[in-house]
Amino acid sequence: MKLAKLTERFYNLVAPDIPNEWDVEEVLEPLIDTSDPVCEAILGHIPVIWPVSHSLCFDFLRLLPETLQHLSLEQIPRWIGITLDFYETDGLRAAQRFMQDDIKGYLAKLEGGGGLNLKSIEKQLLPYIRGIARTDLQIGPSHQCYTDTTSIFVPEELTLFQNNDNNFLLYKLMLTFQWGFIACGSMIHTAPVDSPPLSCPENSIWLAAFFESFEEPLLARDIYHSLESIRVTIFLSKELPGLMRAARRQLFPHLPLSAKAHPLSPLQQVMTAETTELPGLLNHFLNNRECERYFNNQASANDSLQHTTKLYATLKEDNREYLPVTPLPFQGVFKLRAVKTAMNIKEQKLGEQFVDLMAAHLLSLSKKELTEILKQDQQDSANSGLAESDISMIMDSEFAQTAEQGKEAPILVTINNEEMEMPPELEEFSRNFFDEFGHLPARFLSSAAGKAGQAMLEQDISGGREDDTQQQTDTLLYDEWDYRRQGYRKNWCSLHFKKLKIIRSPFIRNTLDKYHGLTIRLRHQFEMMRSQERFVKRQREGDDIDFDALVESISDSRAGISPSDHLFIRLKRDERDIAVLFLVDMSNSTAGWVNNALKESLLLMAEAMEVLGDRYGIYGFSGMRRSRCELFHIKHLTEPYGEQVKERISSIAPSEYTRMGPPIRHATRLLQDVDAKVRLIITLTDGKPEDYDDYKGEYAIEDTRHALLEAKTADIHPFCITIDHQARDYMKHMYGPANYIFIDNVRKLPFRMPEIYRVLTS
């Protein structure tokens, strides 16, 4: 294809979204000699890559001539999908590295070469790593090996060795080495004593600020990472000598090291050397006394910080851009933002436990003492903004003094000039928290006092009724289907679980009065459905004679054939075994009559279902963008129906947008663990899936369709009840024929919905 035509086609696909400074013709020139059909096929992939990353799209075009020597046109889409997965999970550099350097491994995988999948051995690896770590670490798949201190992430598949025994050993080494970083305290999240004050970047830990304080942060990071890797190597050689001997014998000779010209290449040689060679190799970087501290397993992360500063001055080359070292496969990378996120989640969960323990302790005080503490707290909060920091300084200084003295003195907590000694359980919890995070936030104490006061007030008013306005903070990540690349965007959507804010209204009473006659009829109809009776023929025992079987038996006997003794008819009652989840659209388009009809329908269904005995749950869904998909709890599958469920149904209100994929995938996840003959997901919505970002049109419809296909694969039957007038245009494609119904008048919904359910489950 001529260059001018090729350039014109490219501009038609991406214009006007192309930066002026990029030389498109230079990028496309190597494709001139490619045949027209191949060029057209290649250009067809540009709309998939371009919206994700312009730079990656140009890299794709530059590398295509060489790539086409190894891959066929049919293999290119899958290759692009994996590249985009790398980009979205690990960034541009990782995607470029895969495109440029990992093509051989990818080809070996395509050709059926060596390879070991994580899923096939996860059940063996999980007990192993939890056994040596003595904590409930999790294992997860990722393109890169790293740890966030609560989970360890390793590649989904290893193809480095043809022998899968070696791949399995490499998996064990990866997990063990990442645990070594945790055990050795490599992820320094708070400033060490006597360290210079640094501005910690948002969503990261102190160690990130330390790296950013250098002119070349990547060089500082790689030096520290290498030193800590050496420390972990020595630590593991003493703790797990058998594993390290096997790794040195079977793995290390075959691992690719960085080029010898790289300034950090000698440090990688230290990691893979025999134990007896370590002191000599380390002498190239550290003096004898410092080497001895590392070799004797006496060095700490603070030592590595100090040596990072010294080695940085030695290794920094003026006026030359530093190229990061490629880490060894088991060494992995540092992802400090992931560490910060995991620590925040852990701190929050442990903080909630502390608040509960402290609140319970405060509630054990006399009502007079607790009232006085709360009263003083309100006065101090109103008069001074220093109350919390005063508590924090008292807590931190006391812990520090205790640590310096090397003994465990009783912890005394001062709240509003009231000094009290912690009970043993709370004291131990506080010490462990301080050891983990380096501080005990004063807000925990304030929250505990507030929770105790709230509990006391609720006990006075209503005997401690649960506060339904409290928000749950649990979050799950779900994949999302991208039809353009024919693959999933991994962990793309965050689904947040929330509780509805209860709104007191006469809705329940008015609805039950309005549909009083219908409610009675529904209960009667559903009661008739509770069990089904049928006659079963040819039974050994039964209620009556099966004359057909009797005639056959007599005929067989006269013909000299042994007659059957299954001569009876038995009346069999089939008990229902059904589990269903209702997903309710709470987007802002349901405001008004639609929202009211949805609530009325759910209330009538719940009233009738109580007679039927089917297990059912109700959840509302809404949200905005992939980072804030929301699922509202109305009724759990095993939760009894009562006044609280009625109040939640009454409180359903329009919220934001309709991203349907995550709630459907979560409903599938919930029902997968339920043992039932029939499992249903019934969605009530007023329109097609759509969100504030690019989740709209064909993209949204295709993702929802794949979420529904995932449910069907799990033997769960999805069904949709919609009032969208354009539903016929897309609903059949999403749900399939006979798996949806269109209600032309929203006011008919309360009458039609029980009837639809009866047909679905009969």
VEXLO-742748 format. One line per 8 residues: number of its first residue (from 1); their letters; for each residue x, y, z of C-alpha. Coordinates in pm, 1 decimal. Each point is the difference from the previous one (the first is absolute). Layout:
BEGIN
NUM) a) X,Y,Z; ...
***
This chain:
BEGIN
1) mklaklte) 0.0,0.0,0.0; 137.9,342.1,-92.2; 114.6,222.8,285.2; -242.1,282.1,-87.0; -298.9,-235.1,3.0; 122.3,-168.5,317.6; 39.2,337.5,172.6; -343.4,114.2,-116.0
9) rfynlvap) -163.0,-316.9,138.1; 179.0,50.0,329.9; -116.2,361.6,31.6; -356.9,-102.9,-79.2; 9.5,-245.9,290.3; 144.1,231.9,268.5; -45.3,363.6,-111.0; -32.4,255.2,144.7
17) dipnewdv) 153.6,-167.8,302.6; 364.7,-17.8,-112.3; 285.4,212.0,143.6; 160.6,226.2,-260.5; 357.1,-76.4,110.4; -18.0,-369.9,-92.2; 133.2,-104.7,-343.3; -268.8,-238.9,-118.1
25) eevlepli) 160.4,-67.6,-336.5; 325.2,-110.2,162.9; -191.8,-250.9,214.2; -204.5,-133.7,-293.2; 282.4,-14.5,-256.0; 117.8,-354.8,95.7; -349.4,-128.1,-89.5; 19.4,114.8,-365.2
33) dtsdpvce) 117.9,-340.7,-120.5; -283.8,-177.9,179.9; -290.0,-118.8,-214.9; -324.4,199.5,-2.8; -210.9,-265.5,180.1; 261.1,-26.8,276.9; 16.3,379.4,33.4; -377.2,21.1,25.4
41) ailghipv) -1.2,-269.4,268.5; 273.4,183.4,193.3; -176.5,335.2,-24.0; -313.7,-166.3,134.6; 175.2,-42.3,336.8; 81.5,370.0,39.1; -345.5,96.7,142.9; 61.6,-259.5,272.7
49) iwpvshsl) 339.5,134.7,111.7; -26.5,372.6,-74.9; -265.9,87.4,265.3; 210.5,-175.7,265.3; 344.1,147.0,-81.0; 126.1,198.7,-297.9; 364.0,-88.1,80.0; -80.0,-369.1,15.9
57) cfdflrll) -177.1,20.4,-335.1; 311.2,147.1,-164.3; 217.9,-265.6,163.0; -237.2,-262.9,-138.3; 40.6,136.2,-352.8; 379.9,26.6,30.4; 36.9,-359.8,118.2; -249.9,-154.2,-242.1
65) petlqhls) 241.1,-88.1,-285.7; 214.9,-206.7,239.1; -302.1,-140.3,186.1; -163.2,-122.0,-322.4; 305.9,-220.1,-52.7; -100.0,-193.4,311.6; -378.4,36.7,29.8; -279.1,-55.6,-249.7
73) leqiprwi) -277.7,254.7,-50.3; -234.4,-227.3,197.0; 236.2,11.8,300.7; 39.5,379.4,2.2; -330.6,83.2,184.4; 91.4,-222.9,293.7; 348.9,151.7,10.2; -154.4,349.1,7.2
81) gitldfye) -238.5,-103.1,279.2; 285.8,-119.6,221.7; 195.8,319.0,-74.6; -294.8,216.6,107.0; -38.1,-207.8,316.9; 363.3,78.1,82.6; -63.5,370.6,-65.1; -309.2,21.4,220.8
89) tdglraaq) 147.6,-194.8,290.6; 370.8,91.6,-6.3; 35.2,307.8,-221.8; 151.5,98.8,-333.8; 352.5,-130.3,66.4; -126.3,-349.3,84.6; -212.7,-9.9,-315.9; 293.7,116.4,-214.0
97) rfmqddik) 226.8,-256.5,164.5; -247.3,-277.4,-82.6; -29.6,111.9,-362.7; 375.4,29.2,-48.1; 160.6,-261.0,226.2; -254.7,-268.2,88.7; -99.5,-112.7,-348.9; 208.6,-320.2,31.4
105) gylakleg) -175.6,-106.0,318.1; -335.0,79.6,-156.2; 87.4,-209.0,-306.7; 109.0,-291.0,218.8; -337.7,15.0,171.7; -183.9,3.7,-334.1; 202.5,-294.6,-127.8; -89.5,-208.5,302.8
113) ggglnlks) 344.0,24.7,158.3; 76.9,-7.7,368.8; -243.0,176.2,227.8; -157.8,-33.1,342.6; -327.6,172.6,86.1; -45.5,156.6,343.4; -358.3,-127.7,36.1; 113.5,-361.2,-34.4
121) iekqllpy) 236.2,22.9,300.2; -154.0,275.7,212.2; -144.2,-252.5,246.6; 353.0,-129.6,60.5; 167.0,339.9,20.9; -250.6,168.5,233.7; 52.2,-235.0,300.1; 375.4,14.3,-64.9
129) irgiartd) 34.2,378.6,17.7; -244.9,31.3,288.5; 194.0,-265.7,187.7; 334.2,178.7,-20.9; -151.3,348.2,43.5; -228.3,-108.8,285.6; -265.4,240.8,-123.3; -287.4,-13.2,-249.0
137) lqigpshq) 181.4,138.4,-302.8; -191.3,-8.4,-328.0; 131.4,-93.2,-345.2; -112.2,189.0,-309.2; 87.6,8.8,-372.1; 184.6,294.1,-152.2; 236.1,66.0,-286.8; 270.8,94.6,248.8
145) cytdttsi) 112.4,-160.3,323.0; -51.2,222.1,307.0; -159.3,18.5,344.1; -221.8,257.7,166.6; 78.9,-164.6,340.3; -340.5,-172.1,24.9; 7.2,-183.4,-334.7; 271.0,-126.9,-231.7
153) fvpeeltl) -50.5,35.9,-373.6; 173.0,-225.9,-252.0; -39.3,-59.6,-376.0; -307.1,-192.2,-105.9; 224.2,-238.3,-190.7; 373.4,-79.1,-0.3; 164.1,-108.6,-324.7; 364.6,68.7,85.3
161) fqnndnnf) 87.5,-369.0,24.5; -103.7,-293.2,-217.6; 2.5,-211.8,315.6; -307.6,82.5,209.7; 175.7,-122.0,314.9; 230.1,298.1,-39.2; -292.1,230.8,-72.2; -164.4,-125.6,320.6
169) llyklmlt) 323.7,62.1,192.5; 13.8,351.0,-145.6; -358.0,64.8,118.4; 102.9,-109.3,351.6; 307.6,221.7,-11.5; -204.3,299.8,-118.0; -248.1,-38.2,284.8; 270.9,-61.8,257.5
177) fqwgfiac) 213.4,291.7,-115.4; -291.7,242.9,11.7; -84.5,-126.2,349.2; 365.0,68.4,82.7; -53.6,369.4,-78.3; -292.4,-0.3,244.5; 188.6,-190.3,272.5; 308.1,222.8,-33.6
185) gsmihtap) -205.0,322.0,14.9; 116.0,127.6,-338.8; -315.5,205.6,-64.6; 79.3,290.1,233.6; -326.4,190.3,33.7; 85.3,246.9,277.9; 305.5,219.6,34.2; 283.6,-168.7,196.5
193) vdspplsc) 142.6,169.7,306.7; 239.9,285.5,-84.4; -97.8,-6.6,-367.7; -32.6,336.9,-176.8; -355.5,132.5,-37.9; -141.7,-93.4,-339.6; -326.9,83.8,-168.6; -172.9,-333.8,-48.9
201) pensiwla) -183.9,-27.4,-334.4; -373.0,-54.3,9.5; -112.2,-362.7,-3.9; 348.4,-133.3,73.5; 234.9,-70.7,290.9; 307.0,173.6,143.5; 234.2,-216.8,-205.7; -139.4,157.9,-318.0
209) affesfee) 82.8,345.2,137.6; 354.4,-121.2,69.0; 44.6,-105.5,-363.4; -151.3,325.6,-128.7; 253.7,201.4,202.3; 270.3,-104.9,-250.1; 59.2,155.9,-339.0; -39.4,-347.4,-158.4
217) pllardiy) -271.7,-169.4,209.0; 12.0,-317.1,-211.6; 370.8,-48.6,71.8; -55.6,47.1,374.4; -290.3,-243.7,-12.6; 201.9,-265.1,-184.4; 297.0,32.0,238.7; -222.4,-39.0,305.9
225) hslesirv) -195.6,-282.4,-162.0; 323.5,-182.8,-84.5; 143.9,43.0,351.7; -321.9,-121.0,159.4; -8.4,-292.5,-243.7; 349.2,-97.1,116.5; -115.3,28.0,361.2; -302.0,-220.2,-76.7
233) tiflskel) 223.9,-250.9,-183.4; 221.5,-36.1,308.5; -304.9,-14.5,228.0; -157.9,-279.8,-205.6; 331.1,-187.8,-26.1; -4.6,-28.3,378.7; -375.2,-52.3,44.1; -67.4,-230.9,-300.0
241) pglmraar) 338.4,-138.9,-109.0; -152.2,-291.4,-193.2; -205.9,226.8,-226.0; 292.4,231.6,-69.1; 236.0,-291.4,-77.5; -252.7,-137.5,-248.8; -41.5,344.6,-156.4; 377.2,46.7,-37.7
249) rqlfphlp) 32.2,-343.2,-157.7; -306.8,-4.2,-228.6; -106.9,361.4,-64.8; 273.5,260.4,44.2; 232.6,-127.6,-278.0; -282.2,46.3,-253.1; -137.3,339.3,108.1; 69.0,299.6,-226.4
257) lsakahpl) 216.7,261.2,174.8; 22.6,365.1,-99.6; 275.0,99.1,-241.3; 343.0,10.5,163.9; 31.6,364.8,-99.6; -292.0,90.9,228.9; 130.6,149.7,327.1; -226.3,-223.9,210.6
265) splqqvmt) 78.0,-324.2,-181.9; 261.3,-103.1,265.3; -266.6,24.5,270.3; -215.4,-248.3,-191.0; 297.1,-235.8,-8.8; 12.5,18.0,378.7; -362.4,-120.0,22.4; 65.3,-311.3,-210.2
273) aettelpg) 347.7,-86.8,133.1; 89.0,-281.3,238.1; -18.8,94.5,367.1; 378.2,-26.7,45.9; 56.6,248.7,-283.3; -225.9,271.7,140.9; 252.0,187.0,220.4; 252.4,29.8,-282.0
281) llnhflnn) -258.3,128.1,-249.5; -146.8,248.0,249.2; 345.3,148.0,61.7; -28.9,174.8,-335.4; -266.5,224.0,156.5; 36.2,-12.2,379.3; 290.9,-9.1,244.6; 82.6,-310.6,203.2
289) receryfn) -199.7,99.7,308.1; -308.0,85.1,-205.9; 29.1,-325.2,-198.5; 23.2,-191.3,325.8; -325.4,154.5,124.5; -179.8,-112.4,-317.4; 161.6,-344.2,-5.2; -84.4,-62.8,368.2
297) nqasands) -360.2,106.9,-56.8; 43.9,299.1,233.2; -68.5,274.8,-254.5; -337.4,175.9,-4.6; -196.4,198.5,-254.2; 149.7,315.8,153.6; 347.4,-128.6,-94.8; -117.8,-38.9,-358.1
305) lqhttkly) -131.8,358.1,6.0; 338.7,133.5,111.5; 190.3,-206.8,-257.1; -243.7,111.1,-271.2; 102.4,361.2,60.0; 370.9,-90.7,-12.9; -21.4,-223.3,-307.2; -218.9,249.5,-184.0
313) atlkednr) 282.1,256.6,11.1; 239.0,-263.0,-137.8; -222.2,-143.3,-273.8; -170.7,317.2,-124.1; 131.7,91.1,-343.8; -22.3,367.3,-88.7; -200.9,108.4,-304.0; -114.0,-353.7,-80.3
321) eylpvtpl) -355.2,-121.5,40.2; -18.2,-301.2,228.3; -158.3,-311.8,-148.8; -168.5,-212.0,270.2; 145.6,-343.4,66.8; -214.7,-299.5,-98.4; -73.3,-184.8,325.9; 50.3,-373.9,32.8
329) pfqgvfkl) -326.9,-196.0,-32.6; -16.8,-93.1,369.6; 119.7,343.4,111.6; -306.3,173.6,-141.2; -64.3,371.2,31.9; -100.7,246.2,269.8; -354.4,134.7,-38.5; -14.8,247.2,285.7
337) ravktamn) -344.5,136.4,-83.1; -139.3,-352.6,22.9; 171.6,-32.7,338.9; -159.8,324.1,115.5; -345.2,-110.2,-119.1; 29.5,-337.7,174.0; 123.3,166.1,319.3; -286.4,248.0,-5.6
345) ikeqklge) -250.4,-283.1,-31.1; 170.2,-197.2,274.9; 28.2,305.7,224.4; -366.5,77.1,-52.7; -109.1,-354.0,84.1; 224.2,-19.9,306.0; -111.1,349.6,95.8; -362.5,-110.1,-6.5
353) qfvdlmaa) 89.9,-291.2,227.7; 179.9,237.5,236.3; -297.0,236.8,4.2; -233.3,-290.5,81.3; 227.7,-126.1,279.7; 50.8,346.8,147.3; -369.8,86.2,-27.5; -86.8,-324.4,178.7
361) hllslskk) 249.8,91.4,272.6; -147.5,348.3,38.6; -349.2,-148.2,17.6; 117.9,-215.7,289.0; 51.0,318.2,202.8; -279.7,137.8,204.8; -249.8,215.6,-184.4; 105.7,299.4,209.8
369) elteilkq) 369.1,-40.6,-91.2; -74.2,-45.1,-369.6; -236.3,296.9,-7.3; 265.3,220.4,162.9; 264.5,-109.5,-252.0; -232.6,67.8,-295.1; -106.6,334.4,139.8; 359.6,112.1,44.8
377) dqqdsans) 84.8,-127.7,-350.4; -271.8,217.5,-155.2; 121.0,306.5,190.1; 365.4,-52.4,-98.7; -93.0,-60.1,-364.0; -197.8,323.7,-5.6; 268.4,208.7,173.0; 320.9,-142.2,-144.8
385) glaesdis) 121.1,-179.9,-307.5; 285.3,-160.1,195.7; -186.9,-267.4,186.6; 74.5,-278.3,-245.2; 368.0,89.1,-47.5; 51.8,9.5,376.9; -132.0,-354.4,26.1; 215.9,-110.3,-292.1
393) mimdsefa) 319.3,141.3,156.4; -73.9,-170.0,329.2; -59.5,-332.4,-172.4; 304.4,20.0,-228.4; 240.8,119.1,265.5; -108.1,-271.4,238.5; 45.6,-270.3,-259.1; 340.1,142.0,-94.5
401) qtaeqgke) 118.6,8.2,361.4; -119.0,-356.8,48.1; 188.0,-112.7,-311.7; 320.3,177.9,102.0; -4.9,-155.9,344.1; -47.0,-347.4,-154.1; -284.8,-85.0,234.9; -375.5,10.2,-12.4
409) apilvtin) -123.5,253.3,250.2; -376.3,40.3,37.7; -151.4,227.6,-263.1; -192.6,288.1,150.2; -235.1,189.6,-229.4; -100.3,355.0,81.1; -333.4,113.4,-139.3; -113.5,347.2,100.6
417) neemempp) 220.6,-1.8,311.3; -139.5,-339.1,102.0; 287.1,-247.9,30.8; -89.1,-367.4,-26.8; 188.4,-326.5,-35.2; -84.6,-220.4,-297.5; -130.8,-352.1,58.2; 248.5,-276.1,-106.0
425) eleefsrn) -170.3,-83.9,-331.2; -15.6,364.3,-105.9; 355.6,64.4,115.6; 138.6,-289.1,-204.8; -200.8,110.4,-303.5; 135.7,356.4,36.5; 361.0,-116.6,24.2; -36.1,-217.3,-310.6
433) ffdefghl) -160.5,287.4,-189.5; 281.2,236.0,99.9; 264.5,-253.7,-103.4; -169.9,-33.2,-338.7; -70.0,366.0,-83.4; 223.6,200.9,232.8; -286.2,199.5,150.2; -344.5,-34.4,150.9
441) parflssa) -221.1,274.4,-146.6; -184.5,210.7,253.1; -308.7,-10.5,-220.1; -42.5,-362.7,109.5; -39.0,116.9,358.3; -240.1,275.6,-98.4; -200.0,-243.7,-214.8; -13.5,-248.6,286.2
449) agkagqam) -127.6,268.0,236.8; -257.9,109.5,-257.5; -109.5,-357.5,-66.0; -35.0,-68.8,370.8; -205.2,315.9,39.8; -220.6,-90.3,-296.0; -53.2,-349.8,135.5; -91.9,141.0,338.3
457) leqdisgg) -247.4,239.8,-161.3; -156.8,-275.0,-214.3; -31.7,-224.8,301.7; -186.3,278.2,175.6; -229.8,56.2,-298.0; -59.8,-337.6,-160.8; 215.6,-263.4,161.9; 293.7,29.2,-235.9
465) reddtqqq) -159.8,-15.8,-343.9; 248.6,-30.6,-287.6; 82.1,321.2,-185.1; -79.9,-65.4,-364.1; 164.1,318.9,-123.0; 347.2,-138.9,65.5; 178.7,-58.5,-325.2; 177.2,-322.1,-77.3
473) tdtllyde) 346.9,39.2,-144.1; 52.3,-343.8,-155.6; 109.3,14.4,-362.7; 50.0,-263.5,-268.7; 167.9,28.7,-339.4; -161.2,-146.3,-312.2; 118.0,-42.5,-358.3; -175.1,177.1,-285.7
481) wdyrrqgy) -39.1,-127.6,-355.6; 140.3,218.2,-278.6; -154.0,-114.1,-328.8; 254.0,203.5,-198.8; 290.0,-216.5,113.6; -211.5,-313.2,58.3; 138.1,-30.4,352.1; -50.9,102.1,361.2
489) rknwcslh) 137.5,308.5,170.8; 131.1,-158.5,319.3; -123.9,130.1,336.5; -145.4,297.4,-185.1; -303.8,84.1,215.3; -17.4,64.1,374.6; -329.9,-115.3,149.7; -71.9,168.8,333.0
497) fkklkiir) -255.0,-149.7,241.1; -220.2,256.0,167.9; -298.0,18.5,228.6; -300.6,209.8,-84.6; -67.2,309.7,199.7; -330.7,-77.3,167.3; -280.4,244.2,-81.1; -302.7,-13.1,225.8
505) spfirntl) -319.9,24.6,-203.5; -353.6,-144.5,-15.5; 89.8,-184.3,-323.5; -26.5,-351.5,146.3; -336.7,55.2,163.4; -142.6,181.6,-302.5; 116.9,-267.9,-244.6; -136.8,-291.4,203.3
513) dkyhglti) -331.0,183.6,32.5; -8.0,84.4,-370.0; 63.9,-360.1,-109.9; -175.6,-176.1,286.7; -214.3,-219.9,-225.2; 286.9,-80.5,-236.7; 223.8,-95.3,292.2; -254.9,-254.4,126.3
521) rlrhqfem) -37.6,-152.9,-349.0; 376.2,-18.9,-48.7; 51.0,-173.1,332.1; -264.6,-256.0,-91.6; 151.5,-59.5,-346.2; 352.3,-29.4,135.8; -115.0,-235.7,275.5; -134.0,-233.3,-270.1
529) mrsqerfv) 344.3,8.1,-163.3; 178.9,-98.7,319.1; 6.2,-368.7,-95.7; -97.5,-183.0,-315.6; -162.0,-343.6,-12.4; 39.2,-255.3,-276.5; -57.8,-372.8,-48.9; 309.6,-212.1,-52.0
537) krqregdd) -57.2,-335.7,-168.6; 176.6,-337.5,31.9; 94.8,29.6,367.7; 76.5,-288.4,233.0; -234.7,155.0,260.4; -281.2,244.5,-47.9; -352.2,126.1,53.1; -170.4,-193.6,-282.2
545) idfdalve) 58.2,-274.5,-258.0; 167.8,92.8,-329.7; -218.5,-204.6,-241.3; 233.2,48.4,-297.4; 290.9,-138.1,201.1; -219.8,-284.3,131.8; -103.2,-109.0,-352.9; 363.2,1.8,-112.6
553) sisdsrag) 102.9,-198.7,307.4; -264.5,-271.1,-66.8; 103.2,-18.6,-366.7; 366.9,-37.7,94.1; -85.9,-273.0,252.1; -196.2,-205.0,-258.1; 281.4,45.3,-252.6; 248.2,-145.0,249.6
561) ispsdhlf) 168.0,336.1,69.1; 65.2,110.2,354.3; -277.0,252.9,76.8; 66.8,345.3,149.3; -117.5,80.9,351.2; -42.3,372.0,-79.2; -379.3,-16.8,-13.2; -120.8,307.4,185.6
569) irlkrder) -75.4,368.7,-50.9; 128.1,240.5,262.9; -108.2,360.7,59.3; 320.5,205.8,20.6; 18.4,349.1,141.7; 286.1,208.9,-143.8; 122.2,263.1,244.5; 121.4,323.5,-154.6
577) diavlflv) 375.2,63.8,7.2; 42.7,347.6,-145.9; 238.4,289.8,73.1; -48.7,336.4,-168.0; 169.0,338.4,14.6; -187.3,314.5,-104.9; 221.2,279.6,-136.2; -174.8,337.6,5.5
585) dmsnstag) 108.3,286.7,-222.5; 49.6,309.1,220.1; 122.3,236.5,-272.2; -121.4,359.6,-7.8; -227.2,-82.2,-296.3; -228.5,-198.3,236.3; -112.4,312.7,182.5; -374.0,48.0,45.6
593) wvnnalke) -259.0,-259.7,-101.0; 264.1,-255.2,-105.1; 168.2,-6.7,340.4; -335.5,-19.6,174.6; -115.6,-290.8,-219.8; 326.7,-187.6,59.1; -37.7,33.7,376.9; -365.2,-105.2,-7.3
601) slllmaea) 86.8,-305.3,-211.6; 280.3,-106.1,233.5; -216.7,39.9,307.0; -282.6,-209.6,-148.1; 249.3,-263.9,-114.8; 157.1,-18.7,344.6; -340.6,-37.2,166.7; -91.8,-285.4,-236.3
609) mevlgdry) 342.9,-167.3,12.1; -27.0,-42.4,375.1; -285.8,-241.7,-58.3; 184.9,-179.7,-279.4; 318.9,-68.1,195.3; 247.4,64.5,-285.0; 335.2,145.7,97.9; 35.5,350.6,-139.6
617) giygfsgm) 216.3,308.7,32.8; -43.6,357.7,-119.5; 275.8,244.5,-96.2; -8.5,340.9,-160.2; 275.1,120.5,-232.9; 124.2,333.5,-128.9; 326.2,198.4,4.5; 216.6,226.0,-209.5
625) rrsrcelf) 302.6,-113.7,-202.9; 184.2,-327.3,35.6; 164.5,105.0,326.2; -332.6,46.0,183.2; -250.7,-267.5,-92.9; -239.7,-34.0,292.4; -207.5,-292.6,127.1; -262.0,77.6,265.8
633) hikhltep) -102.9,-267.1,246.5; -376.1,-38.6,33.8; -33.5,-366.5,93.3; 262.5,-272.9,14.7; -86.1,-343.4,-133.6; -38.7,-159.8,343.8; -119.9,310.7,184.9; -352.7,-27.4,144.0
641) ygeqvker) -265.1,233.7,-135.3; -108.0,254.1,258.6; -41.0,365.8,83.8; 361.9,89.0,-80.1; -26.2,-148.8,-350.1; -326.1,188.4,-54.5; 167.7,325.0,105.3; 284.9,-60.9,-244.5
649) issiapse) -244.3,-65.9,-284.7; -177.7,322.2,91.6; 335.1,185.3,-5.7; 98.5,-99.6,-354.9; 64.8,326.5,-181.8; 148.9,111.8,-333.9; 375.3,44.7,12.0; 230.7,31.5,-301.9
657) ytrmgppi) 79.1,-225.6,-299.5; -60.3,-359.5,-122.0; 321.6,-201.6,-33.7; -156.9,-346.8,-6.5; 306.3,-224.2,-40.7; 141.5,13.4,358.0; -329.9,-63.5,187.4; -88.5,-290.8,-231.9
665) rhatrllq) 345.7,-152.8,50.3; -32.4,39.5,375.7; -346.1,-156.6,0.3; 146.8,-292.8,-194.9; 275.1,-29.2,257.9; -252.9,-9.1,283.6; -220.8,-262.8,-164.0; 292.2,-223.6,-99.5
673) dvdakvrl) 39.1,-96.2,366.0; -372.0,-77.5,41.1; -118.8,-359.1,-31.8; -335.1,20.4,-180.4; -167.1,-174.2,-294.0; -102.3,332.8,-153.4; 207.8,318.2,33.8; -127.0,326.8,-145.1
681) iitltdgk) 121.4,358.1,-42.8; -293.8,229.9,-75.2; 92.8,355.0,-99.3; -253.0,284.4,18.5; 104.4,297.3,-210.4; -140.9,290.7,-195.6; 267.0,24.0,-267.5; 317.9,-121.9,-164.5
689) pedyddyk) 335.4,-16.3,187.5; 181.2,333.1,6.3; 252.1,184.4,216.3; 162.1,342.2,14.5; 324.8,-115.8,-166.6; 33.1,-196.6,-328.0; -231.1,-273.7,131.0; -280.2,54.9,-249.0
697) geyaiedt) -129.7,-118.6,-333.7; 143.4,-321.2,-141.6; 276.3,-17.1,262.4; -247.9,-3.7,291.3; -237.8,-242.2,-171.7; 279.5,-246.2,-81.5; 140.2,8.7,355.0; -346.2,-62.1,146.8
705) rhalleak) -55.9,-282.4,-248.6; 325.8,-166.8,106.4; -88.1,38.4,366.6; -326.3,-181.2,-75.1; 184.9,-270.1,-195.0; 224.9,-51.4,303.3; -314.1,-53.9,209.5; -138.7,-253.9,-248.2
713) tadihpfc) 332.7,-182.4,-0.7; -35.6,-33.2,379.0; -346.4,-158.4,-53.1; -177.7,316.3,117.6; -297.0,123.9,-202.2; -12.9,379.0,-57.0; -325.9,177.6,-80.1; -82.6,366.9,-49.6
721) itidhqar) -316.4,200.5,56.1; 26.2,336.4,-173.9; -221.4,297.4,-74.7; 232.5,154.9,-261.0; -192.0,70.2,-321.6; 314.0,-67.3,-208.9; 73.4,-325.8,185.8; -77.2,-220.8,-298.8
729) dymkhmyg) 295.4,154.9,-186.1; 262.8,-141.9,234.9; -161.5,-226.5,265.2; -18.9,-309.9,-219.4; 370.9,31.6,-79.2; 89.2,33.9,369.4; -230.5,-254.3,161.7; -94.2,-225.7,-288.4
737) panyifid) -353.9,-84.5,-114.1; -261.8,-73.0,268.4; 228.5,130.2,277.4; -152.1,345.7,33.0; -339.5,167.4,2.3; -104.9,353.5,-84.5; -263.5,173.6,214.1; -159.5,276.2,-206.2
745) nvrklpfr) -156.1,176.9,299.3; 203.6,43.8,316.1; -317.5,2.0,212.7; -66.6,-360.6,-105.3; 330.0,-115.5,150.2; -134.6,-85.8,349.8; -267.6,-221.1,-162.9; 225.0,-163.4,-261.4
753) mpeiyrvl) 312.9,-72.4,201.8; -143.6,-275.7,228.4; -158.9,-161.8,-304.4; 333.5,2.6,-184.1; 175.5,-156.6,298.0; -264.2,-272.5,25.0; 52.3,-92.9,-366.4; 379.9,2.2,35.5
761) ts) 4.0,-233.5,299.3; -284.6,-237.7,-82.6
***
